[in-house]
Amino acid sequence: MNTTQETFITNTPANDQLFNNSPEQLTLVEQLRKVELFNGRAAMLGIVIGIVVEGLTGFGIAHQIGLGALVDGYAACRTQFLPFCF
């Protein structure tokens, strides 16, 4: 067993039942690690792209994805998206 995988598992009886070190489970753990790494990288890339577009256009990320009315005080009050007005 790889030492990096041992750090995710504690020596509790509940985890002993869930993780039996079978090749299938080791493969699933490795796939999960890769998928989560990809998801994290995609999220970071999305934030960076949103910030760059905000710098170029002047529209914030909320406006870019169509939620600008939720952050604009006057528009939010007129469309009643928020329970309070600024």
N, C-alpha and C positions, 0 to 999 in steps of 0.2 A: 504494500500500500504506500502511496506517495505521502510524503510528510506534509504537503500543503493540504491534502484532503483530511488529514488527522486533525488539523486545527479547527475544522468546522464541526467536528463531532466531539461531544463530551461523553464522559464515562457514566452516564446515567442509565438505569435499567430501561427507561422508555426509549432511549435512542438505540440501545442494543437490539430491541425488537424491530425498530424501523429500518435500521441499516445493518445488513448482514454481510457486507463486503462481497456480494456476488458480482460477477463481471457485468451483469445487466445494470445493477445499481451504480457501479462505478462509472459505467458509460453514461448513465443518466446524470450523475453528478457533474461529470465533465461537460456534458452538453449544456446543462443549466448554467455552469460557470461561464461558458462561452457566450450563451445567449444574453445573460445579464451584463457581461462586459460589452457586448454589441449595443444593448439598449442604453447603457450609460453613455457610451460614445456618441450614439445618435442623438441623445438628449442634449449633450454638451454642444454638438454641432448645430442643432436647431436653435439653441439659445444664442450662439455666436452669430448665426445667420440673421436671426431676428434683431440683434443689436446693430449689426452692420446695415441692414435695411432701414432701421430706425434712424441711424446716422445719415443715411443718404436721402431719405424721403421726409423725415420729420414726423412720421407717424409711429407711435409706440406699438409694442407687440400686441396689445389688446386691440388696437385699431386694425392691425394687419390681419388678425383672424376674425374680425367682425364683431368684437365685443367692446368697441369704443364707447358706445352709449352707456355701458356700465361704469366706466371710469370718468365720463364727462358729467359733472355735477348738474348742469342745466338740462342737458338732454336726458339724463337719467330721471330727473324729477318730472319732466314733461311726459316721458313715456312710462313712468311709474315702474321702472325696474328696481328702484331702491325704496325701502320703507321710510326714508328720511331725505331731506333736501339740504344742500350745503348753504 
